[in-house]
Amino acid sequence: MRKSRPRWDRHVWVIGGLLIILGSGAYFFQDKVARLTAALTSTAGEKDKNVEELQKIGAELAQLRGEYENLKNTDQNKRNKQLETDIKAIESAYDKAVATYEDLLDLKSKTAKTGELDKLFSLSLKQLADRNYASASASLASLASQISAEETKLATTFSIPANVVQSNTVPGAGYSRQKVNTDAGEFMVSLIAGGLGSTRVLVDTASDSDCINNCPVLSLATYVSRNGGFGGVNGSYFCPASYPSCAGKTNTFDLLAMNHKKTYFNSGNNVYSSNPAVIFGDGYIRFVGAASSWGRDTSPTGVLSNYPLLVSGGNVAFGGDDDPKKGSKGSRSFVGNRGNTVYIGVVHNATVAESTRVMKALGMENALNLDNGGSTALWSGGYKVGPGRDIPNAIVMVRK
């Protein structure tokens, strides 16, 4: 699902331009459209500034769509019926284009061979710009099917290197890459072990306080380096700046977290949260099934909520759901424990449910799924997986 600094391709600008072109017929949007067009033109010519510019554009696009919503809520007798029809078509087309584009971004994190898919996406945007909604819908449906087929192809052609040793025994310390036999097949796992007697596990965040948009992000290597760590893994789910749907909330995360500076994040969002969490303390690790059951104690060295809980008390806690992203093959980051040893790592080419089977086979007592896709990264003396995109938080292992 996700390069230490995201690379932006032309499709981001074209999606923005799509809404501008389709909305330009409404006379009361003319000034805003002109400003957006100028911003898009400027951004396309200055790749090094595109993160800041995209965030500005995303905010204006969100405002523009809000004005469309206000138009729909006006008095029935004052509505322009044709404009109402156009608005619905614009919104439907935009949503489909954004969803397909984000799936294409996820695929790009796994393979660079997306040239033909890029062309088809560009064609669909041209069709949308020409208001040829039927053709655009067909192109987007074809693209979605081809992306799915390519994902399946990548999963079926993945092979574990011959030099990776088979072992269902986890290391007591340090880094290991091994092949694990499970009741769902064989899987490659990259993991780092740290005993709590000699290791302090902490959560670090790029921001010093709650953030609602344009939030800071850092590479995993930076998190590890600035804490003097020996290992690290990416943290919780967040809204990447590369996703058009994240305009107005770029690089934000909604789940509960407490960093090693004793600052809690998103407390108000998680008063009743049923999402699980992991708590790291001096000499202990604890997993809770719901973040709402955890207070706001600042004695730990880190708290991080994510989902799903994979293993709890040595038992399988997740067997799958109807989320297609969890059901697709990919690199799955995790944090777990076996006694007083903490493990962070990545299960390669697995669904989230298959990652659960790997945790069970390795004898993990508890394990929590972390963000994955283009955010996946694991560091131990260098990147073992990744680097992935820059992220808002991470789990870091530091020697005591």
Buried (B, 14 or more C-beta within 10 A) or exposed (E): BBBBEBEBBEBBBBBBBBBBBBBBBBEEBEEBBEEBBEBBEEBBEEEEEBBEBBBBBBBBBEBBBEBBEEBEEEEEEEBEEEBBEBBEBBBEBBEBBBBBBBBBBBBBBBEEEBEEBBEBBBBBBBBBBEBBBEBBBEBBEBBBEBBBEBBEEBBEEEEBEEEBEEBBEBBEEEBBBBBBEBEBEEBBBBBBBBBBEEBBBBBBBBBEEBBEBBBEBBBBBBBBBEBEBBBBBBBBBBBBBBBBBBBBBBBBBBBBBBBBEEBBBBEEBBEEBEBBBBBBBEEEBBBBEBBBEBEEEEEBBBBBBBBBBBBBEEEEBBEEEEEEEBEBBBBBBBBBBBEEBBBBBBBBBBBBBBBBBBBBBBBBBBBBBBBBBBBBBBBBEEBBBBBBBBBBBBBBBBEE
